[in-house]
Amino acid sequence: MHDRVAELTLIRREAEAGDAKATQAQHARGKLTARERIELLLDTGSFREVEQLRRHRATGFGLEAKKPYTDGVITGWGTVEGRTVFVYAHDFRIFGGALGEAHATKIHKIMDMAIAAGAPLVSLNDGAGARIQEGVSALAGYGGIFQRNTKASGVIPQISVMLGPCAGGAAYSPALTDFVFMVRETSQMFITGPDVVMAVTGEEITHNGLGGADVHAETSGVCHFAYDDEETCLAEVRYLLSMLPQNNRETPPRVPSADPVDRRCEQLLDLVPPEGNRPYDMVRVVEEIADDGEYLEVHEHWARNVICALARMDGEVVGIVANQPQVLAGVLDIEASEKAARFVQMCDAFNIPLVTLVDVPGFLPGVGQEHGGIIRHGAKLLYAYCNATVPRIQVILRKAYGGAYIVMDSRSIGADVSLAWPANEIAVMGAEGAANVVFRRRIAEAEDPESVRAQLVKEYRAELMHPYYAAERGLVDDVIDPADTRSAVIDALAVLRAKHATMPARKHGNPPA
């Protein structure tokens, strides 16, 4: 038995060490090995590997002569801040991380275990796609991954960390998960690579220019977080996991907070100008009301006219959706609607209360927006809010006009509590535009149209857009001192903590696509 154990020890050392030249080549590319990445992701010493001794059984094209242990993917589980997390990591040193039958079967198993155990799944992606030598077996392996991604959606958090190339059908798995992290210069995602693009369209482009981290973080919206190095990236994955529940039956972990619940946010009185056409940085509002000013912004560089962030208030995790007046005056457009809708759905799936900070002039007008389907895309955000059963708090800071007011979690679509600042203007449209429509004939017939228009705008604003108009009609629960925003929101969330809402019995909804 001692001899057998010694043999096992040698086999494990071989499996864990891998090929020295391949390791050196991986480091030369500026990339860590799969095991080094797992060590950074998980708590020290917590990783438990499964199917380490798995080898492929394919033949032909020289495969029978090369049967390394693990078959190019490391699978198992460990802990992040003491909570169980399942992980699989492509090992680029073996077959370039390409997926074959045995490789896929290992991933299927760990995904099934994560779903059964009700714990998050993190994939560390660094692979060359399907293993061409294994043909359709490799493609079927991807199908099994996609099917399990979909089965796990909204059940356990799924995080994809892109640490190398991800091309072709392989890119669909990250797209099905809740969050995608990328590292600049070393990770790329695309369906067809630069060579194919050049052959088909004649366009010449680099790998990073086609599907690099910044492209997907700023232009396509495929990537939620982009970082300069793997160490920072994996540290941020750990931070995100600390703000998510284990599964959809739990709430996110609460942490003790030294930030007083009743802390007054006096800076908000000067930060937000009462004039609706003056810009300011909504990020600073988020910093003021969040515990210790800390938050994690999702999709920070894409659709910047809306902010989506995870933060804590009195130690409890909340999802914050906020218009950003600094970018496009905070209007909702196609990309902002999609970004916010997906975030709202994620928060609702994982029992994260929603706080919506409203300062929106409407939807972005224009031929491009209309032809691009702003109606359909805007309806995604509306659908997401209407479908959400978590506690929902709306705070109207200044303007809230037209359909955009309704879509930004108004009382009429189910917000539990709606609060407003004394500078709020809730209306179908701005006073100037409304006066031009309502009093068009009267203005046109006046001897001095401009002075008449100015007077009518003043009257319309005084009659229908004063700060207490919505409150008088029960569409706003209270008009509050901006400095009390933090305490008012925390109080409302505390009352709603045990909220239970049921939805009609159905297989699933049919949201706008």
N, C-alpha and C positions, 0 to 999 in steps of 0.2 A: 504493500500500500504506500509506503514511503516513496518508492520509485515512481509509482503512478502520480502521486501528488507533485513530485519533482518535475515529472514530464508536463503536467498541467501548468505548473508555474512557468516553465519555459515557453509553452504555447501562448500563455496570456501575455508574457513579456513581448513576444514576437508580435502579437496582435496589437498591443498598445503602442509599441515603439514605431512600427511601420518602417518603410524604406527610408534610410538615412538621406539618400540623394533626393528623394521626392520631398522630404521634409525641408531640406535645404532650399530646394526650388520654390516651395511654398513661401518660405520666409523671404526669399529674394524678390518675390512679387509684392512684398509688403503685407502679406496675409498671415494670420495665425493658423495653426492646425485645428482640426475639429475638436480634439481633446483639450487644447489650450482654450478654445472658445467656451467649451462646457465648463471648464474650471472657473472662468471669469463670470459666467452666468449664474452658476449655482453656489450655494453655501459651501464653504470648504469641507471636503471630505464627505459630502452628502450624496454624490452621484452613485447610482446603482445601475450598472449596465446589463442589458439583456441581449441575448442572441449574439454575443461577441464572437462565438465560434462558427457562425453561419457562413457558408460558402456557396457560390453559385454552382449549378449543375449543367450549365450550358456547354455545348460542344460546337466545334467549327470555328473557322477564322482565328484559330490559335487560342481560343478561350480555355480549352481543356488543359492547356499547359500553364495557365495562370489562375490559381484559385486562392486569392488572399482571404484571410479571416476578415470578418465584418462585411465583406462584399461592398465596401465603399460607403457605408452609412453606420453611424454610431447611434444606438437607441437606448433609452432608459429613463430613469426618473431621479429626482433629487429634491432639494428644497431651496426656496428663495425667501429669506427672512423667516425660516422655520415652516413655511407652507409648501405642500407638495406641488411640484411642477414636472410635467412630462416633457421630454425633449428628444428630437432627433437632429443629427448633424451630418451633412454630406462631407465625406472625406475626399477632397480633391486629389489627394495623393494616390488614390486607388481608382483606376479607370476614369480619372478626371471627375470623379463624383457622379458619373453617369448612372442612370437608373436601369437596372435589370430586374428579372423576376424575383430573385431572392432579396435583392435590395428593397424592392417595393413591398414584398411580404413583411419584411421587418418593420417598415413604416406603418403598414396597415395594422399590425399587431399593437404597436405603441399608441396609435390613434384610438383603437378600440379600447385599450386599457384606460386612456385618459378620459374617454367618454364614460366608461363604466365607473371609474373612480370619482368622477366629477371634479377634475382638476385641470388647470390650464395646460395648453399645449404650445410649446415654442419650437419652431423649426429654424435651424441654422442652415441656410441655403447657400451652397457653393458647388454647383454641379453643371455638367456639360449637356444635360438633357437626357433623352432616351438613349440607352445603349444599343446602337445600331445593329450590332452583331446578333442581338437577341430578337430583333424584329418586333412582331406584333405583341409578343409577351410583355415587352417593355411598355408599349402603349396601353395595354390592359392594366398594367401596374399603375399608371397615372390615373386611369379611370377609377380605380379603387380608392385612390387618394382623394380625388375630387368628390366622390360619393360620400366619403367620410367627413370631408370638410363641410359639406352641406348638412349632413346629419348632425354635426357638432355645432353648427351655427346657432347662436343664441342660447346654447346649452352650457358650453364652457368657453372661456376666452381663448382665442387662437391668435398667436403672434408669429408673423413671418419676419425673419431677420435675413436680409440679403447681403451676403458677404463675398459674393463672386458672381459669375455669370448665371443667368437664368433665361433660357431662350425657348421659343416654340411653345408647345402645349404646357411645359412645366410652369410657365408664368401664370397659368390660371389658378393654381393652388394658392399662391399668395393673394391673388385678387379675391379669393373666396373667404379669406380670413379677416379678422377684425382690425388688425393693425399691421402695417408694413414698415419696417425700418430698413434704411440703406446706408452704405458707407461710400463717401465720395471717392472717385477714381478707381475703386476696386470692384464695385458691384454694378451690374447692368441688368436690365430686364427689357426684352422685346419679343414679339411674336416672330418676326423675320429680321435677320441680322443685316448689317450694312452691305454685305456682298449681294444678298438677294434684292435689297432695295435698289442697289446700283444696277443690277441686271434687269429689273422690271421697270423701274421709273427713270433711271439715269441719274438719280440724285446721289451725290457723294457725301458721305457723312461718317464720322467716327463712332465707335461703340458707345462712348460716353455721350456724344452729341445726340445719338439716337435713343438711348435708354439708360443714361446715367442717373445718379441720385438727384442732382439738381433739376434735371428735366422732369422727372416724375414727381419731385417735391413742389415744383413751381408751375409746371405747364400742364401735365396730364392729370395730376391729382392721385396717381396710383400709389405714391409713397406718402406716408403720414409723417415720418421723421427722417431727417438726413443728418449725418454726422461726419466728421473728418477722419475719425479713426475707430477701429473696432472696440477698443477699450471703453471709450466714451459711449459708443452705441450700446454695448451690452450693459453698461452701468445704468443707462436710461431705460433699457428693457426691464431691469430689476425694479427701477422706480415706478414704472407703469404697472407692473405686477402688484406692487404694494398698494395700489389704488383700486384694484379690481377684486371682485369676489372670486371664490374658487369656481363657482358655477351659478346657474340662474336660480338656484333655490336658496342662495345665501345673499347677504348684503356685504358691501365692501368693508374691510376691516377699519374699525374706528381707532384713532390714536389720541392719547391725551393731548390737549392743547393748552398752552399757557397764554394764548391770545384771548383776552376777556370777551365774553359774548356781548356785553353791553358797551364795547369800545365805540366811541363816537368817531365817525369818519369826517372830521371837520374839513379836510382838504377837498372833499367833493363839492363843497359850496363854491370854491374858486376854480376847481378843475373844469367843471362843465359850464360853459357860458349859456345863459338863458336864451340867447338869440339862436333860433333853429338853423341858421345858415352859417354859423361859425363852427369850424372843425375842432376836434380835440381827440386825444388818444384814449380809446375805450379800455385799452390794456391797463392803464393806470387806475381806472375804476375797479377792474377786477382785482388788481393788487391791493386796493384799499379795503375791499370787503372780505377777501380771502384770509384765512389764518396765516399770520406772519407774512402776508404778501406773496405766498408761494402758489404756483399753479403749473400745470403741464399743458401747453397749448398743442392741440392736434391739428395737423395740416396748416402749420404756421405760415408757410410760404405760398399756399394755394388759396385762391378765392379770398383774398385778404380783407374784403369788405364785410366779412362776417368772422367772428372769433368763436372757436369751439375749444373749450379747455376743461380739464379736470382739476379740481381744487378741493380744499377742505374748509368747512365752516363749522366751528366748534368741534373739530376732530372728525366730522362726518364727511365722506366724499360726496361731492355734488358735480353735476355737469353744467357748465355755464355756456349758454349761447348768447352772443351779443353782436349787435350791429357795430361796425367800425366807421364812425364819421370821417376818419382821416383818409379813407380809401373810397373813392366813388361816392362820397357823402353818406356811405352806409347803406346804399340801395341793395335790394335783393336782385340778383341776376341768376342766370342758369347755373353757373358753377357754385355760387354761394348757396343756392337752394339745395343742390345736391350734397354739398359738404355738410350743411347743417342737418339735412334729413338723415343722412347716414349716422351722424353723431347722436341724434335724438334716438334713433332706433337702437343703437348700441347701448346707450344709457338705460333705456327702457328694458332691454333684454336682461341687463345685469343689475337691475334694482338700484340704479343711481338716480337720485332726485334731480330734477331739472330746474335751473334758475335762468330765466330769459331776461336779458337787459335790452330794452327796446329804445332805439332812436333811429327810426327808419322813414325816409321820405316816400317810399313806394318801391315798385318794381322798376328796373331799368328799361326805359323806352327805347325803341329802335327796331329797324327792319331786321337786323341780324339776330336780335333776341327773339323776335316773333317767329322768324323763319327757323330759328334753332330750337323752337319748342318751349319757350318760357312758360307757357300755360301748363304743359305737361310736367316740366321740371319743377316749377313752383308748386304744383300740386303734390309733389313728393314730400316737400316739407310740411305742407298742410296735412297730408295723410299720416306722416310720422307723428306729429303732435296729437292729432285726433285719436290715434291708435295707442298712445302711451298711457300707461296706468300708474306710473310712478308719481310721487308728489311733484306738482308743477307750480312754480312761483313765477309770476310775471312782474317786472318792475319797469315802468315807463318813465324814462328820464326826461325826454323832451318830445319830439314830434313822433307821431304814429299815424300815418296817413293811409287811407284806402285799404285795398286788399292785403297789403303788406302788414298792416296793423293786425288784421284778423289772423294771418298766417303765423305771426310771431307770438303764438300761444296766448291769444286773447281769452277772456272769460267765456266768450261765446263758443269756443271750440274745446273748452274743458279745463282751462287753468283753474287750479284750486283756490289760489289767492292772487289777486291783482293789486299791485301797489303803484302809486304814481308820485312823482315829484311835483312841486308847485309850478314848475315851468312846462308841464305836459300840455301838448296840443294833440288831441285825438279827433280826427275828422276824416271825411271822405277824401279831401285834398287840402292843400294850403289855402289860406284865406284869399290870396290874390287870384289864384286860379278859380276858386269857387265863386268869387264875386264876378269875375268875367263871364262865367257861365250863367249864374242865376240872374244877374242884373245886366245882361248883355244889351238889351234894347234900351233900358233906362240910361245906360252909360252912353250909348251911341246917339241918343236924342238930346243929351245934355249940351248946353252952351259951352261948358268947360268940362269935357269928359274926364280929364286927369284928376281934377279936384273932386269930382263926383265919385270917381272910382276909388280914390283914397278914402273918402268918407264912408263909402259902402263896405270897403274892406275892413275898416275900423269897426263898423257896426256888426258885420258878420263875425269877426273875431270875438267881439264882446258878447254876442248872443249865443254862438254855437261852439266856440273854441276856447272858452275860458277854462282854467285848470280844474274847475269843480263840476263841469258839465257832465262828464262821464260818471263821476262819483254820485252826483244827484240822481242819476238813473240806475245806479246799482251795477254799472259795468266796471267800476273800479272799487275795490273794497275800502281803500283808505288813501288819502293824500298825506305823504309823510315828509318830514324834514330829511333832506338827503343825507345828513350826518347820521341819521338813525337807520340807514339802509341795512347795514350789517345785522344789527340786533333784530330788526323787523323780519328779515328773511330767516334768520336762525330760529326765531320764535315760531314762525309759520311752519318751518320744516319739522320742528320738534312736535308740534301738534299733529302733523300729517305722517309721522313716522310709521304709524300702524295702519296707514291707509290700505284699504283692500277694495279693488275694483274688479268686476268681472266683465268679460267680453262675451258677445253672442257666440253660441256654439257654432263652430265652423272649422273646416279643414285648414284654411288659411285665407287671408285676404288677397285681393288682386290689386296691389298698389300700382300707381302710374309708373311706366317703364321709361 
